[in-house]
Amino acid sequence: MKNFLSSIIIIITASALLQQFLPWWSMAIAAFAVGYFIKQKSFTAFLSGFVAVFLLWSGYAFFLSAANDNLLAIRVAELLPLNGRVWLLLTVTGTVGGLVSGFASLSGNLAAGLRQK
């Protein structure tokens, strides 16, 4: 449990810092590194990467969307088959980032397992 929470905190912090200067996929680099260096089971590694970036991206999208009274988010949600539901758009945003980060963290975890053999 301690490794799980510390992984989430490190991935959130590193991803937020890297995404200030690098492209969106730089959070996968942070998740891979955390998955590589912090020993966890495979599912826990995936889950920590997923949860960290899901919270980061959903929270940041909510923060940006709330600043303009959800005007752009409502329009984007209407373009997509979401029927104008902003909360669903924020969930989809977090899920996409979470999947990328989760698989990157899992890949780092599995690469660390290969190193030990």
Secondary structure as a PSIPRED ss2 file (coil, helix, strand):
# PSIPRED VFORMAT (PSIPRED V4.0)

   1 M C   1.000  0.000  0.000
   2 K H   0.000  1.000  0.000
   3 N H   0.000  1.000  0.000
   4 F H   0.000  1.000  0.000
   5 L H   0.000  1.000  0.000
   6 S H   0.000  1.000  0.000
   7 S H   0.000  1.000  0.000
   8 I H   0.000  1.000  0.000
   9 I H   0.000  1.000  0.000
  10 I H   0.000  1.000  0.000
  11 I H   0.000  1.000  0.000
  12 I H   0.000  1.000  0.000
  13 T H   0.000  1.000  0.000
  14 A H   0.000  1.000  0.000
  15 S H   0.000  1.000  0.000
  16 A H   0.000  1.000  0.000
  17 L H   0.000  1.000  0.000
  18 L H   0.000  1.000  0.000
  19 Q H   0.000  1.000  0.000
  20 Q H   0.000  1.000  0.000
  21 F H   0.000  1.000  0.000
  22 L C   1.000  0.000  0.000
  23 P C   1.000  0.000  0.000
  24 W C   1.000  0.000  0.000
  25 W C   1.000  0.000  0.000
  26 S H   0.000  1.000  0.000
  27 M H   0.000  1.000  0.000
  28 A H   0.000  1.000  0.000
  29 I H   0.000  1.000  0.000
  30 A H   0.000  1.000  0.000
  31 A H   0.000  1.000  0.000
  32 F H   0.000  1.000  0.000
  33 A H   0.000  1.000  0.000
  34 V H   0.000  1.000  0.000
  35 G H   0.000  1.000  0.000
  36 Y H   0.000  1.000  0.000
  37 F H   0.000  1.000  0.000
  38 I C   1.000  0.000  0.000
  39 K C   1.000  0.000  0.000
  40 Q C   1.000  0.000  0.000
  41 K C   1.000  0.000  0.000
  42 S H   0.000  1.000  0.000
  43 F H   0.000  1.000  0.000
  44 T H   0.000  1.000  0.000
  45 A H   0.000  1.000  0.000
  46 F H   0.000  1.000  0.000
  47 L H   0.000  1.000  0.000
  48 S H   0.000  1.000  0.000
  49 G H   0.000  1.000  0.000
  50 F H   0.000  1.000  0.000
  51 V H   0.000  1.000  0.000
  52 A H   0.000  1.000  0.000
  53 V H   0.000  1.000  0.000
  54 F H   0.000  1.000  0.000
  55 L H   0.000  1.000  0.000
  56 L H   0.000  1.000  0.000
  57 W H   0.000  1.000  0.000
  58 S H   0.000  1.000  0.000
  59 G H   0.000  1.000  0.000
  60 Y H   0.000  1.000  0.000
  61 A H   0.000  1.000  0.000
  62 F H   0.000  1.000  0.000
  63 F H   0.000  1.000  0.000
  64 L H   0.000  1.000  0.000
  65 S H   0.000  1.000  0.000
  66 A H   0.000  1.000  0.000
  67 A H   0.000  1.000  0.000
  68 N C   1.000  0.000  0.000
  69 D C   1.000  0.000  0.000
  70 N C   1.000  0.000  0.000
  71 L H   0.000  1.000  0.000
  72 L H   0.000  1.000  0.000
  73 A H   0.000  1.000  0.000
  74 I H   0.000  1.000  0.000
  75 R H   0.000  1.000  0.000
  76 V H   0.000  1.000  0.000
  77 A H   0.000  1.000  0.000
  78 E H   0.000  1.000  0.000
  79 L H   0.000  1.000  0.000
  80 L C   1.000  0.000  0.000
  81 P C   1.000  0.000  0.000
  82 L C   1.000  0.000  0.000
  83 N C   1.000  0.000  0.000
  84 G C   1.000  0.000  0.000
  85 R C   1.000  0.000  0.000
  86 V H   0.000  1.000  0.000
  87 W H   0.000  1.000  0.000
  88 L H   0.000  1.000  0.000
  89 L H   0.000  1.000  0.000
  90 L H   0.000  1.000  0.000
  91 T H   0.000  1.000  0.000
  92 V H   0.000  1.000  0.000
  93 T H   0.000  1.000  0.000
  94 G H   0.000  1.000  0.000
  95 T H   0.000  1.000  0.000
  96 V H   0.000  1.000  0.000
  97 G H   0.000  1.000  0.000
  98 G H   0.000  1.000  0.000
  99 L H   0.000  1.000  0.000
 100 V H   0.000  1.000  0.000
 101 S H   0.000  1.000  0.000
 102 G H   0.000  1.000  0.000
 103 F H   0.000  1.000  0.000
 104 A H   0.000  1.000  0.000
 105 S H   0.000  1.000  0.000
 106 L H   0.000  1.000  0.000
 107 S H   0.000  1.000  0.000
 108 G H   0.000  1.000  0.000
 109 N H   0.000  1.000  0.000
 110 L H   0.000  1.000  0.000
 111 A H   0.000  1.000  0.000
 112 A H   0.000  1.000  0.000
 113 G H   0.000  1.000  0.000
 114 L H   0.000  1.000  0.000
 115 R H   0.000  1.000  0.000
 116 Q H   0.000  1.000  0.000
 117 K C   1.000  0.000  0.000
